[in-house]
């Protein structure tokens, strides 16, 4: 399986799209291929899973992938770009719930209510693999690795929702956020130390329950401490161990 090029490379697009491969090889960042291949499934089984995939997009920055209340029929695996999920309260105030990178899945929190409980909004030009959830569920009942992978993703979604609970300082929250992004990029074969922030400072602040000015001050402090280098939305982690130490209380591993 060919690996995707890290998004930092100046001669490549900032937001990579996974390599589709052929009938026996999935995208380098596919949310399900690693489960099947690790379990030893070969071409016939992978072909079944691949037949469920519908490539959709592009969605431009600001466009909705789905909206609160839409009927739940499919889950979406990000192929390229960045997505945020959010809710809007009765007063029109936005609450950012999370950010999703290539290879990650949105829509899992709609399984029980059978409608989407939030909006999903593209933060830049974004592409997806859309999986019919009824068909995916039927396949998972026959392929244990797919079923187990779905359970793991659900568990991770629940864990991410509780990460920001508790009384933690701004430095801890921002450091943990950056280290979490680094780990997620690394898990999909991208650089763990150099990457593009697809989300704005305001969105990061909203997600971390901080003021935008606070996030900017913390990033400036981390830069002065030589923990990071940041130019616009291009970020380099100069001292990952130091950042991990700052955010350790909020990191799950």
CORZI-V856571 format. One record per residue. RES is the residue in one small letter. NEAR is the number of other ideal C-beta (glycine too) atoms within 8 Angstrom. D_FIRST is the distance of its C-alpha to the first C-alpha in whole Angstrom. Layout:
# CORZI-V856571
[[RES | NEAR | D_FIRST] [RES | NEAR | D_FIRST]]
This chain:
# CORZI-V856571
[[x | 9 | 0] [x | 6 | 4] [x | 6 | 6] [x | 14 | 10] [x | 7 | 13] [x | 13 | 15] [x | 14 | 18] [x | 10 | 21] [x | 7 | 20] [x | 4 | 23] [x | 3 | 22] [x | 9 | 19] [x | 7 | 20] [x | 5 | 21] [x | 14 | 19] [x | 13 | 16] [x | 9 | 14] [x | 13 | 11] [x | 8 | 9] [x | 6 | 10] [x | 10 | 8] [x | 5 | 10] [x | 7 | 12] [x | 8 | 10] [x | 8 | 7] [x | 13 | 8] [x | 12 | 8] [x | 13 | 7] [x | 12 | 10] [x | 12 | 11] [x | 11 | 14] [x | 11 | 14] [x | 13 | 10] [x | 8 | 10] [x | 11 | 14] [x | 15 | 13] [x | 10 | 10] [x | 7 | 12] [x | 9 | 15] [x | 5 | 14] [x | 9 | 14] [x | 7 | 13] [x | 7 | 13] [x | 6 | 17] [x | 10 | 16] [x | 16 | 13] [x | 10 | 15] [x | 10 | 18] [x | 15 | 16] [x | 9 | 15] [x | 6 | 19] [x | 11 | 20] [x | 9 | 18] [x | 8 | 20] [x | 9 | 19] [x | 8 | 22] [x | 11 | 24] [x | 7 | 24] [x | 12 | 27] [x | 7 | 29] [x | 7 | 30] [x | 5 | 33] [x | 8 | 32] [x | 9 | 32] [x | 12 | 29] [x | 9 | 31] [x | 7 | 34] [x | 9 | 36] [x | 5 | 38] [x | 8 | 36] [x | 5 | 35] [x | 12 | 32] [x | 6 | 30] [x | 9 | 26] [x | 11 | 24] [x | 15 | 22] [x | 14 | 18] [x | 17 | 18] [x | 14 | 16] [x | 13 | 18] [x | 17 | 21] [x | 14 | 23] [x | 14 | 25] [x | 15 | 28] [x | 12 | 30] [x | 11 | 34] [x | 10 | 37] [x | 9 | 41] [x | 7 | 44] [x | 3 | 47] [x | 4 | 48] [x | 6 | 45] [x | 6 | 44] [x | 8 | 40] [x | 9 | 38] [x | 11 | 34] [x | 10 | 32] [x | 9 | 29] [x | 13 | 26] [x | 12 | 23] [x | 12 | 20] [x | 15 | 16] [x | 12 | 15] [x | 10 | 18] [x | 11 | 20] [x | 12 | 24] [x | 13 | 27] [x | 10 | 26] [x | 7 | 30] [x | 11 | 31] [x | 9 | 31] [x | 4 | 34] [x | 7 | 37] [x | 7 | 35] [x | 9 | 35] [x | 13 | 33] [x | 8 | 35] [x | 10 | 34] [x | 12 | 33] [x | 15 | 30] [x | 12 | 30] [x | 16 | 28] [x | 14 | 28] [x | 9 | 27] [x | 12 | 25] [x | 16 | 23] [x | 13 | 20] [x | 13 | 19] [x | 13 | 18] [x | 12 | 21] [x | 13 | 21] [x | 10 | 25] [x | 12 | 26] [x | 7 | 28] [x | 9 | 25] [x | 13 | 23] [x | 8 | 26] [x | 8 | 26] [x | 12 | 23] [x | 10 | 23] [x | 6 | 26] [x | 5 | 24] [x | 13 | 21] [x | 6 | 22] [x | 11 | 19] [x | 14 | 19] [x | 10 | 22] [x | 9 | 22] [x | 12 | 19] [x | 10 | 22] [x | 8 | 24] [x | 8 | 23] [x | 11 | 22] [x | 10 | 26] [x | 8 | 27] [x | 8 | 25] [x | 10 | 27] [x | 8 | 30] [x | 9 | 30] [x | 8 | 29] [x | 8 | 32] [x | 7 | 34] [x | 10 | 33] [x | 10 | 36] [x | 4 | 38] [x | 4 | 41] [x | 2 | 43] [x | 9 | 41] [x | 5 | 42] [x | 11 | 40] [x | 10 | 38] [x | 12 | 37] [x | 15 | 35] [x | 16 | 34] [x | 14 | 33] [x | 15 | 31] [x | 12 | 29] [x | 13 | 28] [x | 13 | 26] [x | 10 | 25] [x | 12 | 23] [x | 13 | 22] [x | 10 | 21] [x | 10 | 19] [x | 14 | 17] [x | 10 | 16] [x | 7 | 15] [x | 12 | 12] [x | 9 | 11] [x | 12 | 14] [x | 10 | 17] [x | 9 | 20] [x | 8 | 23] [x | 9 | 23] [x | 13 | 22] [x | 10 | 24] [x | 9 | 26] [x | 11 | 26] [x | 10 | 29] [x | 6 | 33] [x | 9 | 35] [x | 7 | 37] [x | 12 | 34] [x | 13 | 33] [x | 12 | 37] [x | 10 | 37] [x | 14 | 34] [x | 12 | 36] [x | 6 | 39] [x | 10 | 41] [x | 6 | 42] [x | 9 | 40] [x | 6 | 43] [x | 10 | 42] [x | 15 | 38] [x | 9 | 39] [x | 9 | 42] [x | 11 | 39] [x | 12 | 36] [x | 8 | 39] [x | 9 | 40] [x | 12 | 37] [x | 11 | 37] [x | 6 | 40] [x | 7 | 39] [x | 6 | 36] [x | 12 | 34] [x | 13 | 32] [x | 7 | 32] [x | 9 | 32] [x | 4 | 33] [x | 4 | 33] [x | 6 | 30] [x | 10 | 28] [x | 12 | 28] [x | 10 | 27] [x | 13 | 28] [x | 7 | 30] [x | 9 | 31] [x | 10 | 28] [x | 6 | 30] [x | 9 | 33] [x | 15 | 32] [x | 11 | 31] [x | 7 | 34] [x | 10 | 36] [x | 17 | 34] [x | 8 | 34] [x | 7 | 36] [x | 10 | 34] [x | 10 | 30] [x | 4 | 29] [x | 3 | 27]]
